[in-house]
Amino acid sequence: MNLTEAIEGKEYIIKQIETDDEELDAFLFSLGCYSGEEITVVSHLSGSCIVSIKDGRYNIDNQLAEAIIV
């Protein structure tokens, strides 16, 4: 399941990042978004979602959210 299908407020463990773009992969890693890390979907918006990773909250678009498998 990817983050666009995740339930708001529930904590998940990231299983993998599905992307062929090294730049995108490096960006997600810099946010602390990598396999084994905990992530929570705070809310779903039209075209994006707000996630909580470690002590930060980020607004990511649906294309990025679909690449994060939980």
C-alpha positions as CSV (number, residue, x, y, z in Angstrom):
1,M,0.0,0.0,0.0
2,N,1.3,3.5,-0.7
3,L,0.7,6.7,1.2
4,T,-2.2,7.9,-0.9
5,E,-4.2,4.8,0.4
6,A,-3.0,5.3,4.1
7,I,-5.4,6.1,6.9
8,E,-5.0,9.5,8.5
9,G,-3.5,9.5,12.0
10,K,-2.2,5.9,11.8
11,E,1.5,5.3,12.1
12,Y,3.2,3.2,9.4
13,I,6.6,1.8,8.8
14,I,8.1,2.6,5.4
15,K,8.8,-0.7,3.5
16,Q,10.4,0.8,0.4
17,I,10.7,3.8,-1.9
18,E,9.7,2.9,-5.5
19,T,11.4,5.4,-7.8
20,D,13.9,5.4,-10.6
21,D,14.8,9.0,-10.0
22,E,18.0,9.3,-7.9
23,E,17.3,13.0,-7.2
24,L,13.9,12.2,-5.8
25,D,15.3,9.3,-3.8
26,A,18.0,11.6,-2.3
27,F,15.4,14.3,-1.5
28,L,13.2,11.8,0.4
29,F,16.3,10.5,2.2
30,S,17.2,14.0,3.3
31,L,13.7,14.3,4.9
32,G,14.3,11.1,6.8
33,C,12.0,9.1,4.6
34,Y,13.7,5.7,4.0
35,S,13.0,2.0,4.6
36,G,12.3,1.1,8.3
37,E,11.4,4.7,9.3
38,E,8.1,5.5,10.9
39,I,5.7,7.8,9.0
40,T,2.2,9.2,9.8
41,V,-0.3,10.7,7.3
42,V,-1.7,13.7,9.1
43,S,-4.2,14.6,6.4
44,H,-5.1,14.1,2.7
45,L,-5.6,17.1,0.6
46,S,-6.6,17.4,-3.1
47,G,-3.5,16.5,-5.0
48,S,-1.2,16.1,-1.9
49,C,-1.0,14.9,1.6
50,I,0.7,16.1,4.8
51,V,3.0,13.6,6.5
52,S,4.9,13.5,9.8
53,I,8.4,12.0,9.6
54,K,10.5,12.1,12.8
55,D,9.9,15.6,14.3
56,G,8.9,17.3,11.0
57,R,5.7,17.7,9.0
58,Y,5.9,17.9,5.2
59,N,3.4,18.5,2.4
60,I,4.1,16.0,-0.4
61,D,2.3,15.7,-3.7
62,N,0.5,12.5,-4.7
63,Q,3.3,11.5,-7.1
64,L,5.7,11.4,-4.2
65,A,3.2,9.7,-1.9
66,E,2.6,6.9,-4.4
67,A,6.4,6.2,-4.4
68,I,6.4,5.6,-0.7
69,I,5.3,2.0,0.1
70,V,4.2,1.3,3.7
